[in-house]
Amino acid sequence: MITVMENYDLVVSEGDTFITLFQFNANGYKLTGLEKITFNIKINTDDKNPVISTLCGIDTVNNIITAYVSANEMKSLLAGNYFYDIFMLTHTGFKMSLIYSQRFIIEGVCHNV
């Protein structure tokens, strides 16, 4: 289960596959597919390296970014509070934070599949 809160905080189930779509709407910028967009999860916002960093899929027709983290990768994170952001680097070297650090909350579950 994934819940997106009004402030972009995400609540997810422990050990589940994580996938969510983000509609990209930045001042009329049209995604070309040449961008490198990463979804990053950190324990603390000031940590140097993320515990998970994954490339996002890009739908150039609908201007949608797909963030995906496999169940195997998600199993490396225990239930608790983390932070995530989404970052874009274009082929011309332009850098932009698409979503500033927001809470990424992993809720424990009873099943063990």
Secondary structure, DSSP 4 states (H G I P E B T S, - for coil): -EEE-TTS-EEEETTS-EEEEEE--STTPPP-S--EEEEEEESSTT-SS-SEEEEPEEETTTTEEEEEE-HHHHTTS-SEEEEEEEEEE-TT--EEEEEEEEEEEEE--S---
